[in-house]
Amino acid sequence: MLRQIDVLWFRERGSNLIPECGFEVEISTGTWSGVGRLASLYDYTNTKLYVVSDDVKKYGQVMGSFSDYQPRYKHVYTESLGELYAAELGLRDLRQDIGL
């Protein structure tokens, strides 16, 4: 099931790789299935789980049905990811300009 998750970030712990963040991007697929795929990471208690979509209403409906999962999941608007990416690029460029 992990292979079906859209994006996984890992961190090293000794010689093992542990999932740090899981992202499901729900633009054309269903929020229900995305939450279900991320649920396969639920036993990794320190793994952050993100659903990326513009349909906060649908996300709220799904989370209402899985109230035990709600504290572990975070909804992110697709536009916010674009803003984050642009800010990271700007920060990288600024660091390079300053020589940091």
VENFENUR-V550252 format. One record per residue. RES is the residue in three letters. OMEGA is omega in whole degrees, 0 to 359 (999 if undefined). Layout:
# VENFENUR-V550252
res:RES omega:OMEGA
res:RES omega:OMEGA
This chain:
# VENFENUR-V550252
res:MET omega:180
res:LEU omega:181
res:ARG omega:181
res:GLN omega:178
res:ILE omega:186
res:ASP omega:182
res:VAL omega:174
res:LEU omega:172
res:TRP omega:181
res:PHE omega:170
res:ARG omega:180
res:GLU omega:172
res:ARG omega:187
res:GLY omega:179
res:SER omega:181
res:ASN omega:171
res:LEU omega:182
res:ILE omega:178
res:PRO omega:179
res:GLU omega:180
res:CYS omega:173
res:GLY omega:182
res:PHE omega:170
res:GLU omega:180
res:VAL omega:187
res:GLU omega:178
res:ILE omega:181
res:SER omega:179
res:THR omega:186
res:GLY omega:177
res:THR omega:180
res:TRP omega:183
res:SER omega:178
res:GLY omega:177
res:VAL omega:178
res:GLY omega:178
res:ARG omega:179
res:LEU omega:179
res:ALA omega:178
res:SER omega:177
res:LEU omega:189
res:TYR omega:181
res:ASP omega:172
res:TYR omega:192
res:THR omega:180
res:ASN omega:180
res:THR omega:178
res:LYS omega:185
res:LEU omega:185
res:TYR omega:171
res:VAL omega:181
res:VAL omega:179
res:SER omega:174
res:ASP omega:184
res:ASP omega:182
res:VAL omega:178
res:LYS omega:179
res:LYS omega:178
res:TYR omega:179
res:GLY omega:178
res:GLN omega:181
res:VAL omega:181
res:MET omega:176
res:GLY omega:179
res:SER omega:181
res:PHE omega:187
res:SER omega:177
res:ASP omega:182
res:TYR omega:191
res:GLN omega:181
res:PRO omega:183
res:ARG omega:186
res:TYR omega:177
res:LYS omega:176
res:HIS omega:179
res:VAL omega:175
res:TYR omega:180
res:THR omega:179
res:GLU omega:179
res:SER omega:177
res:LEU omega:176
res:GLY omega:178
res:GLU omega:178
res:LEU omega:179
res:TYR omega:180
res:ALA omega:179
res:ALA omega:178
res:GLU omega:177
res:LEU omega:179
res:GLY omega:178
res:LEU omega:178
res:ARG omega:180
res:ASP omega:179
res:LEU omega:177
res:ARG omega:180
res:GLN omega:179
res:ASP omega:181
res:ILE omega:182
res:GLY omega:178
res:LEU omega:999
